[in-house]
Amino acid sequence: MELTVECQKRTAESKPNTLRRNGLIPAVLYGHNGTESLALTLNAKAAEILVKKASLNNTLIDVNIPEASWSGKTLLREVQTHPAKGFIYHLSFFAVASQKSLEVEVPLHFVGEAAGVKLSGGMLDPVMTQVTVQCPPDSIPDAIEIDVSAMNIGDALHIREVPLPAGVKVVGDPNQVVVSVLRGQGGTEEASAE
């Protein structure tokens, strides 16, 4: 999924609280020009919609900054919210156009019903709900689907066995368990024998 947002350059003398009172959210863009950062603002309503639709460090966002004559693909790196009131306080974007490869968090979606759950009364135990992957900016998966239908009681799926889209590589211990099927508390004698 890709989203688009338009930002304006923020002047050095502008005060963050004044901006917020005027319906603008302070933001910053990193990596658009080497190590430089760029102070920005965006409409508070646009920021709310963006935060609802985007996943941190996962969703590509096209950021347009007309005054800076810059437009490019970014990731939403950080969302700061007011501790008491919960409204968006600040956003941080990271430009990815110049990056050949990124490390991003991708959610895992378990599909199907494990045979050990359906037939033997076991329990599906998802050990991980997301995984860190390395991939080109234009190949970031929204999620990785894992079919658990063939899993029986005692089975475990490891990171090395996770089906990945082309160009995507998992970062981390390949022997880490992602999901397993445990014996249920009310398991049958047949399940116990397994």
Secondary structure, 3 states (H helix, E strand, C coil): CEEEEECEECCCCCCHHHHHHCCEEEEEEEEEECCEEEEEEEEHHHHHHHHHHCCCCCCEEEEEEHHHCEEEEEEEEEEEECCCCCCEEEEEEEECCCCCCEEEEEEEEEECCCHHHHCCCCEEEECCCEEEEEECHHHCCCCEEEECCCCCCCCEEEHHHCCCCCCCEECCCCCCEEEEEECCCCCCHHHHHC
